[in-house]
Amino acid sequence: MSLSMHVNPDHLVREAHDKKTHHHNLTKTNPDALSRTYGARYGTNPIAKYTFASKGISADAAYQLIHDELSLDGSATLNLASFVHTWIPEPAMKLMQENMNKNLIDQDEYPMTQIIHTRCISMLADLWHAPSSRNAIGTATTGSSEAIQLGGLAMKRIWQEKRKAAGKSIHEPGPNIVMGANAQVALEKFARYFEVECRLVPISEESKYRLDPKKVMQYVDENTIGVFVILGSTYTGHYEPVKEISDLLDEYEAKTGHSVPIHVDGASGAFVAPFATPKLEWDFKLPRVVSINTSGHKFGLALVGVGWVIWRSKEFLPKDLIFELHYLGSVEYSFSLNFSRPAAPIIAQYFNLLHLGFEGYRAVALNDLQNARLLSRALERSGYYHVLSDIHRPSGGGEAAKDFDEESIESYEPGLPVVAFRFSDSFKEKYPDLQQKWIQTLLRSKGWIVPNYELAPDLQSIEILRVVVRENLTEVLIDRLVADLMEITESLSSKDSPAHGLSILEGLHRKKGEHREGKLEEGAGSESSGTYAKQC
């Protein structure tokens, strides 16, 4: 048989099965075969993949088969690529299990669940200094992606109403929204899905790889429905300067009469900044900020499936985005994109708000940042790596003073507990043939999931590795990660020609075959505009 680079593993397994013999004419089964419990008939037969099975199997057997396949997934604990939280206390898990069959939209059937939902909105509105937390307006969402769509829609609708009231067209030249080129793909999705021109402001090293306040006003005009400002870039963890951009928009309104609002994408930072750096001005304290979103399942410390969007007040959520529903015996109001929604993640969020309180969330945030600083310093002191994120550097960008307090969070640049790093210039000069992506591949062989990817447009020639320091990435694991990184880096640099072996290893990691079935092929999507579209 000739070797091929495109062998179909499903075909190989199908052809390699034992040929069926001695089957009973009526039942088509082998009467001499013993019935085994593990995996039932799928122990030696192919499992249903692309067609509907004619017969089922026992619940225990189905569980065992699926459980075994899922064991091939990466470890959630060692997944340092994702911002999504992967651990909650046992009592929170118990609450989720007790309520996993509840649908949040059934307000009349589950009134207490709806009250808990409302309490969460009020608590977040209070945390972010909304004018009135008792009369807060907001909703739970599936995550920040849905929340961003809602925040953007509200700004677009308000812009349309103002244009119509002024007798101006809402179609020519049409609305636009401004954001940094480092924006997460959900922000660009809003623009594309809801027909708003997306204006991406280039980033630079000088702008700290985020929205540049020196350039942002070049993209703003009377048709700008708002500016998306990100409290925690997914690339490097830098906070975008909400206060500085707000001041620039104040000046713009004073000169032109055009009021341009800000929506803060606080997917991660809105659950970090209030606790770690409460003096930072970014939220509803700034009148220019009309809405804020966050992910409860990121640094809100709930499990996946809950996000939030809060508006400054009711006037910033247009009435025609709110639907009155006469449903299941009650009158309900809905202004989310989804209808049915699991209640369990919202209940887990409320558990965290009660269990941790301000002091608990602050302790978690400070611990995360401390471990991120530890990792950052260790990487830079190795000489092999340069760290792009700044949370381990003195605030203001200068050198540390003699009386620098290393234990005080106020001493450091504010940001997310994220460590973005790359090969140092001296290391690249000494070993020009080493590819940084090999670090990702070799870390994966040890269980660690650390992505390697390019920065946003204008800096896409720079590749970075990124670690998100979540609550369960303890100092013990940081110590092990640093040890593995040093071992891998030194092993690569000590070999004469690592490229061949690494290329094979990388090819094995990207398994071909079944996982491509039913998926879009390369080139099926629109061309990338550079906004961050990898796992986050």
C-alpha positions in Angstrom: 0.0 0.0 0.0 1.4 3.4 -1.0 1.7 5.9 1.8 -0.6 8.9 1.7 -0.8 12.2 3.6 -4.6 12.1 3.5 -5.5 8.7 5.0 -9.1 8.6 6.3 -8.9 6.9 9.8 -12.6 6.1 9.7 -12.2 4.1 6.5 -9.1 2.3 7.9 -11.0 1.2 11.1 -14.1 0.2 9.1 -12.0 -2.0 6.7 -10.0 -3.5 9.6 -13.0 -4.9 11.4 -13.3 -8.7 11.8 -15.5 -10.1 9.1 -18.9 -11.2 10.5 -19.4 -15.0 10.5 -21.7 -17.6 12.2 -24.5 -15.1 12.5 -28.0 -16.4 13.4 -30.2 -16.1 10.2 -33.0 -14.3 12.1 -31.3 -12.1 14.7 -28.1 -11.4 12.6 -26.1 -11.9 15.8 -23.4 -14.4 16.9 -25.1 -16.8 19.3 -21.6 -17.8 20.7 -20.7 -14.3 21.7 -20.9 -13.3 25.4 -22.7 -10.1 26.4 -20.4 -7.7 28.1 -21.4 -4.6 30.1 -18.5 -2.3 29.2 -19.7 -0.2 26.3 -22.4 -2.8 25.4 -22.4 -3.7 21.7 -20.1 -0.7 20.9 -17.2 -2.5 22.7 -16.4 -4.2 19.4 -18.7 -2.3 16.9 -18.4 1.2 15.6 -20.2 3.9 17.5 -22.9 6.0 15.7 -21.1 9.1 14.3 -22.9 10.5 11.3 -26.1 8.5 11.1 -29.0 8.0 13.6 -28.6 4.7 15.5 -31.5 2.3 14.9 -31.2 0.9 18.5 -30.1 2.5 21.7 -27.9 1.1 24.5 -28.2 1.3 28.3 -27.6 4.6 30.0 -24.6 3.2 31.8 -23.0 2.0 28.6 -23.7 5.3 26.9 -22.1 7.2 29.8 -19.0 5.0 29.8 -18.4 5.4 26.0 -18.9 9.2 26.1 -16.8 9.5 29.3 -14.0 7.6 27.7 -13.9 9.7 24.6 -14.0 12.9 26.6 -11.0 11.8 28.6 -9.0 12.7 25.4 -9.8 16.4 26.1 -7.2 18.6 27.7 -7.2 19.2 31.4 -9.4 22.1 32.4 -6.9 22.9 35.3 -4.0 23.1 32.9 -5.9 25.1 30.3 -4.1 28.4 30.6 -5.5 29.6 27.2 -9.0 30.3 28.4 -10.4 33.2 30.5 -13.3 31.0 31.4 -13.4 29.8 35.0 -13.2 26.1 35.5 -13.7 25.6 39.3 -16.4 26.4 41.8 -16.8 25.3 45.5 -18.8 22.1 46.1 -21.9 23.9 47.6 -22.1 26.0 44.4 -21.9 22.9 42.3 -24.7 21.4 44.4 -26.9 24.4 43.8 -26.3 24.2 40.1 -27.2 20.5 40.0 -30.4 21.1 42.0 -31.5 23.8 39.6 -30.1 22.6 36.2 -33.6 21.8 35.0 -34.9 25.4 35.4 -35.5 27.7 32.5 -34.8 31.3 33.5 -37.4 32.7 31.0 -40.2 30.9 32.9 -40.7 33.8 35.3 -44.1 32.9 36.6 -43.1 29.3 37.2 -39.8 30.1 38.9 -40.4 33.5 40.6 -37.6 33.1 43.2 -35.1 32.4 40.4 -36.2 35.6 38.7 -35.7 37.5 42.0 -32.2 36.2 42.2 -31.6 37.3 38.7 -32.7 40.8 39.6 -30.6 40.9 42.7 -27.5 40.1 40.7 -28.3 43.0 38.3 -28.7 45.4 41.2 -25.4 44.2 42.9 -23.4 44.7 39.7 -25.0 48.1 39.1 -24.0 49.1 42.6 -20.5 47.7 42.1 -20.1 49.8 38.9 -21.6 52.9 40.5 -24.8 53.2 38.5 -27.0 56.2 39.5 -29.6 53.8 41.1 -28.9 50.2 41.9 -32.4 49.6 43.2 -33.9 50.6 39.8 -31.0 49.1 37.7 -31.7 48.0 34.2 -29.9 45.0 32.8 -30.1 41.3 32.0 -28.2 38.0 32.2 -26.8 36.7 28.9 -25.1 33.6 27.7 -21.8 35.4 27.9 -20.2 38.7 26.9 -20.7 38.1 23.2 -24.5 38.4 23.6 -24.1 41.2 26.0 -22.0 43.2 23.6 -24.6 42.8 20.9 -27.2 44.2 23.2 -25.1 47.1 24.3 -24.3 48.0 20.7 -27.9 47.6 19.5 -29.0 50.1 22.2 -26.5 52.6 21.0 -27.4 52.1 17.4 -31.1 52.6 18.1 -30.5 55.8 20.1 -28.4 57.2 17.2 -31.1 56.3 14.7 -33.8 58.1 16.8 -31.6 61.2 17.1 -31.0 61.3 13.4 -34.7 60.9 12.6 -35.6 63.7 15.0 -33.1 65.9 13.3 -34.5 65.1 9.9 -31.3 63.3 8.8 -30.8 60.0 7.0 -30.0 56.9 8.9 -28.8 55.1 5.8 -26.4 57.6 4.1 -23.6 57.2 5.0 -24.9 55.0 7.8 -23.8 54.3 11.3 -20.2 53.4 12.4 -18.7 52.1 15.6 -15.1 52.6 16.8 -12.8 50.1 18.5 -9.2 49.1 18.7 -7.8 46.6 16.3 -7.1 44.4 19.3 -10.9 44.0 19.8 -12.2 40.5 20.5 -14.2 39.1 17.6 -17.5 39.5 19.4 -17.2 43.3 19.0 -16.7 43.0 15.2 -19.6 40.5 15.0 -21.9 43.2 16.3 -20.8 45.5 13.5 -21.2 42.9 10.8 -24.4 41.3 12.0 -26.2 44.5 12.6 -24.9 46.5 9.6 -22.7 49.0 11.3 -19.4 50.1 9.8 -16.5 48.8 11.9 -13.7 51.3 12.3 -10.6 49.7 13.8 -8.0 51.9 15.3 -4.5 50.6 14.7 -2.5 49.5 17.8 1.2 49.9 18.5 3.8 49.1 21.1 3.6 52.8 22.1 -0.2 52.4 22.7 0.5 49.2 24.8 -1.1 47.0 22.2 -4.5 48.4 22.8 -6.9 51.2 21.6 -4.7 54.3 21.0 -6.2 57.5 22.6 -3.9 59.6 20.3 -5.6 58.1 17.2 -9.1 57.3 18.3 -10.7 60.7 17.5 -9.5 60.5 13.9 -12.2 57.7 13.5 -15.1 59.5 15.2 -17.7 61.6 13.4 -21.4 62.5 13.7 -22.4 59.0 12.5 -20.4 57.2 15.2 -23.0 55.4 17.4 -20.4 54.8 20.1 -16.9 53.7 21.1 -16.2 50.2 22.4 -13.5 50.5 25.1 -12.1 47.3 26.4 -11.3 46.8 30.1 -8.7 44.1 29.6 -7.4 43.3 26.1 -7.5 39.6 25.3 -4.1 39.8 23.8 -2.0 41.2 26.7 -4.4 42.1 29.5 -3.9 45.8 29.2 -6.8 48.0 30.3 -7.8 50.6 27.7 -7.9 54.2 29.0 -11.6 54.7 29.5 -11.2 58.0 31.4 -8.9 59.5 28.8 -11.1 58.5 25.9 -14.1 59.9 27.8 -12.4 63.2 28.2 -11.6 63.3 24.5 -15.2 62.7 23.6 -16.3 65.4 26.1 -14.1 67.8 24.2 -15.4 66.6 20.9 -19.0 67.2 22.0 -18.2 70.7 23.2 -16.7 71.5 19.8 -19.3 69.8 17.5 -22.4 69.2 19.6 -22.3 65.5 18.7 -22.5 63.2 21.8 -20.8 59.9 21.3 -21.3 57.3 24.1 -19.0 54.6 25.5 -19.8 51.0 26.0 -17.2 49.3 28.2 -16.4 45.7 27.3 -15.5 44.5 30.8 -15.7 40.8 29.8 -12.9 40.1 32.3 -11.9 43.5 33.8 -15.3 44.5 35.2 -14.8 41.7 37.7 -11.2 42.5 38.4 -10.8 46.4 38.4 -13.5 47.2 41.0 -11.8 44.9 43.5 -8.0 45.1 42.7 -7.9 48.8 41.7 -11.0 50.5 43.0 -9.6 54.0 42.4 -9.4 53.4 38.7 -12.0 55.5 36.8 -13.7 53.4 34.1 -17.3 52.7 35.1 -20.6 54.6 35.5 -18.8 57.3 37.5 -18.0 58.6 34.0 -21.2 60.1 32.5 -20.0 59.1 29.0 -20.3 55.4 29.9 -23.8 54.3 29.1 -23.5 50.5 29.3 -21.1 47.8 30.6 -20.9 44.1 29.9 -19.0 41.3 31.8 -18.7 37.6 31.8 -19.8 36.0 35.1 -18.0 32.8 33.9 -14.6 34.5 33.7 -13.4 36.5 36.7 -17.0 36.5 38.1 -15.9 32.9 39.1 -19.1 31.1 37.9 -19.0 28.2 35.5 -19.6 28.8 31.8 -23.0 30.1 30.6 -23.5 33.5 32.2 -22.8 37.0 31.2 -24.3 40.4 32.1 -25.0 43.7 30.5 -26.1 46.7 32.7 -27.2 50.1 31.4 -26.6 53.4 33.2 -30.4 54.0 33.4 -33.6 53.1 31.5 -33.2 56.0 29.1 -30.2 54.2 27.5 -32.2 51.1 26.7 -34.7 52.1 24.0 -38.3 50.9 24.6 -38.6 49.2 21.2 -35.8 46.8 22.2 -38.0 45.6 25.1 -40.6 43.0 24.3 -43.8 42.5 26.4 -44.7 38.9 26.5 -48.0 37.4 27.6 -46.8 33.9 28.2 -47.5 31.0 30.5 -50.0 32.9 32.6 -48.0 36.1 33.2 -46.7 39.3 31.6 -43.0 39.2 31.1 -40.4 41.5 29.6 -37.5 40.4 27.5 -34.6 42.3 25.9 -32.1 39.6 25.3 -31.2 37.8 22.1 -31.9 34.3 23.5 -35.2 33.3 24.9 -34.8 30.1 26.9 -31.7 30.2 29.2 -30.5 27.9 31.9 -31.0 29.3 35.4 -28.2 27.3 37.1 -25.3 29.6 36.0 -27.2 32.7 37.3 -27.7 30.9 40.6 -24.0 30.1 40.8 -23.2 33.7 40.2 -25.5 34.8 43.0 -23.8 32.2 45.3 -20.4 33.8 44.6 -21.7 37.3 45.2 -23.0 36.2 48.6 -20.2 33.8 49.5 -17.3 36.1 48.6 -18.6 39.6 48.9 -16.3 42.5 48.1 -13.4 41.3 50.4 -13.5 37.8 48.9 -13.5 38.9 45.3 -10.6 41.4 46.2 -8.6 38.6 47.7 -9.0 36.4 44.7 -8.1 39.2 42.3 -5.0 40.2 44.3 -3.9 36.5 44.5 -4.3 36.1 40.7 -2.3 39.3 40.1 0.4 38.3 42.5 0.9 34.9 40.7 0.9 36.7 37.4 3.6 39.0 38.6 5.6 35.9 39.8 5.4 34.3 36.4 6.2 37.5 34.6 9.4 38.1 36.6 10.5 34.5 36.4 10.2 34.6 32.6 12.1 37.9 32.2 14.8 36.9 34.6 15.5 33.7 32.6 16.7 35.9 29.7 14.8 33.6 27.3 11.6 35.7 27.2 10.3 39.2 27.0 7.0 40.0 28.7 4.6 42.3 26.9 2.0 42.6 29.6 2.7 45.3 32.3 1.1 44.2 35.5 4.5 43.4 37.1 5.9 46.9 36.2 5.7 50.0 38.4 2.7 52.3 37.7 3.5 55.2 35.5 6.0 53.2 33.4 9.1 54.4 35.2 11.7 52.6 37.2 10.9 51.3 40.7 11.7 53.8 43.4 13.9 52.9 46.4 10.8 52.8 48.6 8.8 50.7 46.0 6.3 48.5 47.8 6.3 45.2 45.9 3.3 43.9 48.0 1.0 46.8 47.2 -1.2 46.5 44.2 -1.2 50.3 43.9 2.5 50.1 43.0 1.9 48.4 39.7 0.3 49.1 36.3 -3.4 48.1 36.5 -4.5 45.2 34.2 -5.8 41.7 34.0 -3.8 38.8 35.5 -2.6 37.8 32.1 1.0 37.1 31.1 1.8 37.7 27.4 5.4 36.9 26.4 7.7 36.1 23.5 11.3 35.0 22.8 13.6 37.8 23.9 15.5 39.7 21.2 18.8 38.3 22.4 17.5 34.7 22.4 16.1 35.1 18.9 19.4 36.5 17.7 21.3 33.5 19.2 18.8 30.9 18.0 17.2 32.3 14.8 16.0 28.9 13.6 13.9 28.2 16.7 10.1 28.8 16.1 8.1 30.0 19.1 5.1 27.9 18.2 7.2 24.8 19.1 6.9 25.9 22.8 3.1 25.6 22.5 3.4 22.1 21.0 5.9 20.8 23.6 4.0 22.3 26.5 0.9 20.5 25.3 2.9 17.2 25.4 3.3 17.9 29.2 -0.4 18.7 29.6 -0.2 22.6 29.6 -2.4 24.4 27.1 -0.7 27.7 26.3 -1.6 29.4 22.9 0.9 31.0 20.6 -0.6 33.5 18.1 0.0 36.8 16.3 -0.8 40.2 17.6 -3.5 42.4 16.0 -3.0 44.2 12.6 0.1 46.4 12.3 1.8 44.1 14.8 0.9 40.8 13.3 4.6 40.0 12.7 4.9 39.6 16.5 3.9 36.2 17.9 3.1 35.9 21.6 2.5 33.1 24.1 -0.2 33.9 26.6 -1.1 32.6 30.1 -4.3 33.5 31.8 -3.8 33.3 35.6 -7.1 32.1 37.0 -8.0 31.3 40.6 -6.9 27.7 40.4 -3.5 28.4 38.9 -1.7 28.3 42.2 1.9 29.1 43.0 2.6 25.4 43.0 1.5 25.1 39.4 3.3 28.3 38.5 6.5 26.7 39.8 5.9 23.6 37.7 5.0 25.7 34.6 8.2 27.7 34.9 10.3 24.5 35.3 8.7 22.9 32.2 9.2 26.1 30.2 12.8 26.3 31.1 13.4 22.6 30.4 11.7 22.9 27.0 13.5 26.1 26.0 16.9 24.8 27.0 16.3 21.5 25.3 15.4 23.2 22.1 18.4 25.5 22.1 20.8 22.7 22.9 20.0 20.5 19.9 21.5 21.0 16.5 18.4 20.5 14.4 15.1 20.3 16.3 13.0 21.3 13.3 12.4 17.9 11.8 11.3 16.2 15.1 9.1 19.1 16.1 7.4 19.2 12.7 6.4 15.6 13.1 5.2 16.2 16.7 3.2 19.1 15.6 1.6 17.1 12.8 0.6 14.4 15.2 -1.0 16.9 17.5 -3.2 18.2 14.7 -5.1 14.9 14.1 -6.8 14.5 10.8 -9.9 12.6 10.2 -13.2 12.5 12.0 -13.0 15.9 13.7 -13.2 17.6 10.2 -16.5 15.9 9.4 -19.4 18.3 9.5 -17.1 21.3 9.9 -16.5 24.2 7.6 -13.4 23.9 5.4 -10.6 26.3 5.3 -11.6 29.4 3.3 -15.4 28.9 4.0 -15.4 32.0 6.3 -14.8 35.6 5.5 -11.2 36.9 5.5 -9.9 37.8 8.9 -9.8 41.4 9.7 -7.3 40.8 12.5 -9.6 41.0 15.5 -8.9 38.3 18.0 -10.8 35.2 17.0 -9.0 32.4 18.9 -10.1 30.8 22.2 -10.6 33.3 24.9 
